[in-house]
Amino acid sequence: MTLDPSPSQTVGPFFAFGLPFEGGGDVVPPGTAGAISLHGTVRDGAGAPVPDALLEFWQAGPDGRVPVRAGSLARDGRSFTGFARVPTDRAGDYAVRTLRPASIAGSTDAPHLAVTVFARGLLHHLFTRVYFPNNTDANAADPLLSGLPEERAATLLAIPDGWFGGPGYRFDVRLQGPGETVFLDLVGSDS
């Protein structure tokens, strides 16, 4: 028996109490040596903040390995998990604490964080990446970044800042319109 797929529906609005979890923005525990912050704002096509978006971050560690241990939602206060899930606040802002990633072993991709964006009005979640500007050589050789016009590639680069009292980066997500973030169509994904 073959069933027809259900039609797409917009993502959200979310029940704010059901998706976030304690320490959701902590890829590493507070006080971890070498930790950085990544923060930003999710904006819609008119430039207004999106107060009920949800972002998931996946990344390799500083050693280039992707954590494979099951249970990346579990926070034991010691381990690098490679995963964060954070909602935006009323101002559309989010923040995560992590370690700078290395390139995944055997990959030509520059060090980056993979990001999935869920927000109201979207039929499917969106995929993008966060790259770091101080990886100049790796960024120049990255197949995605090097294949984009400079002004589009700039939407994938985090901006260094001193937010949160330490090494930090700003990465804003623009869902559409001028300065729209580059979003990816991933082969084999359900989007």
C-alpha positions in Angstrom: 0.0 0.0 0.0 1.3 3.4 -0.9 0.2 6.5 0.9 0.4 10.0 -0.5 2.6 12.4 1.4 1.0 15.0 3.6 1.1 18.5 2.1 3.6 21.0 3.5 2.4 23.4 6.2 4.1 26.4 7.6 6.6 25.8 10.4 5.4 27.1 13.7 4.3 29.0 15.7 6.1 26.9 18.3 5.1 26.2 21.8 8.0 27.9 23.5 8.0 25.6 26.5 8.4 22.4 24.4 11.5 22.9 22.3 14.2 24.7 24.2 16.0 22.8 26.9 18.4 23.7 29.8 21.8 24.6 28.4 20.5 24.5 24.9 22.9 27.2 23.7 25.9 25.7 25.4 27.9 23.5 23.0 30.5 23.7 25.8 29.9 24.3 29.5 30.4 27.9 30.9 34.0 28.5 31.8 35.5 26.2 29.1 38.9 27.4 28.0 38.9 28.7 24.4 35.1 29.2 24.3 33.6 31.8 22.0 30.2 33.3 21.8 28.1 33.5 18.6 25.1 35.7 18.7 22.8 37.6 16.3 19.3 38.5 15.3 16.9 36.7 13.0 15.1 39.2 10.7 12.3 38.8 8.2 12.1 40.3 4.7 11.0 43.7 6.1 13.9 43.8 8.5 11.7 43.2 11.6 13.0 40.8 14.2 11.5 37.3 14.3 10.7 36.7 18.0 9.8 33.0 17.7 12.4 31.4 15.5 14.4 28.4 16.5 18.0 27.7 15.4 20.0 24.5 15.6 23.8 24.5 15.3 25.9 21.4 14.4 29.7 21.5 14.2 33.0 19.7 14.3 35.2 20.2 17.3 38.6 22.0 17.3 40.1 18.6 16.4 38.0 18.3 13.2 35.9 15.4 14.5 32.1 15.5 14.5 30.8 14.1 17.8 29.0 10.8 17.2 27.9 10.0 20.7 24.2 9.6 20.9 22.3 12.1 23.1 23.7 15.4 22.0 20.9 17.0 23.9 22.4 15.7 27.1 24.5 18.2 29.0 26.9 16.7 31.4 28.8 19.9 32.3 32.1 18.6 30.8 31.7 17.4 27.2 31.8 19.2 23.9 28.5 18.1 22.2 28.7 19.7 18.8 25.0 20.7 19.0 23.0 23.6 20.2 19.3 24.5 20.0 18.2 28.0 20.8 15.1 30.1 20.4 15.1 33.7 19.6 13.9 36.1 22.2 11.3 38.9 21.8 13.9 41.0 20.0 14.8 38.2 17.6 18.1 37.6 19.3 19.9 34.3 20.0 23.3 33.3 21.5 25.4 30.2 21.8 28.6 29.3 23.5 31.0 27.0 21.6 34.5 26.3 20.5 35.9 27.4 17.2 35.5 24.4 14.8 38.2 22.9 12.6 37.7 21.6 9.1 36.1 18.2 9.2 38.8 15.6 8.6 39.1 14.7 4.8 36.8 17.7 3.8 37.7 20.6 1.6 35.2 22.7 3.5 36.5 25.6 5.6 35.7 25.4 9.4 32.1 26.3 9.9 28.9 25.8 11.9 25.9 24.2 10.1 22.7 26.0 11.0 19.1 25.0 10.6 16.5 27.8 10.9 12.9 27.1 11.8 10.4 30.0 11.8 6.8 30.8 11.3 5.8 31.3 7.7 8.4 28.8 6.3 7.1 25.7 4.6 10.4 24.0 5.3 13.3 24.7 7.6 16.3 26.5 6.1 19.9 25.4 6.0 22.9 27.8 6.1 26.4 28.0 7.4 28.5 30.3 9.6 32.1 30.8 8.6 34.8 32.6 10.5 36.7 35.5 8.7 40.1 34.7 10.2 40.3 31.4 8.2 41.3 33.3 5.1 43.1 30.5 3.2 40.5 27.8 4.1 37.6 30.2 3.2 39.2 30.9 -0.2 39.4 27.2 -0.9 36.0 26.3 0.4 33.8 25.1 -2.5 30.7 27.0 -1.3 32.2 30.3 -0.4 34.5 30.4 -3.4 31.5 29.7 -5.7 29.5 32.7 -4.5 29.7 36.4 -5.5 31.6 38.3 -2.7 28.5 40.1 -1.5 26.6 36.8 -1.1 29.5 35.0 0.6 29.6 37.9 3.1 26.2 36.8 4.4 27.8 33.6 5.6 30.7 35.3 7.5 30.5 35.9 11.2 31.7 39.4 12.3 34.2 39.4 15.2 33.1 41.4 18.3 33.7 41.5 22.0 30.1 40.7 23.0 29.6 38.8 26.2 32.9 39.8 27.7 35.1 37.5 25.6 35.9 36.4 22.1 32.8 36.5 20.2 31.2 36.8 16.8 28.0 38.2 15.4 26.0 36.3 12.8 22.6 37.8 11.7 20.1 35.7 9.7 18.0 37.6 7.1 15.2 35.4 5.9 14.6 37.3 2.7 15.0 40.6 1.0 18.1 42.8 0.7 21.0 41.1 2.3 19.2 37.8 2.5 21.4 35.1 4.1 22.5 32.4 1.6 20.4 29.2 2.2 21.4 25.8 1.0 19.4 23.1 -0.8 20.8 19.9 0.6 20.6 16.8 -1.7 18.8 14.0 0.1 17.2 16.3 2.7 13.4 16.3 3.3 13.2 20.0 2.6 
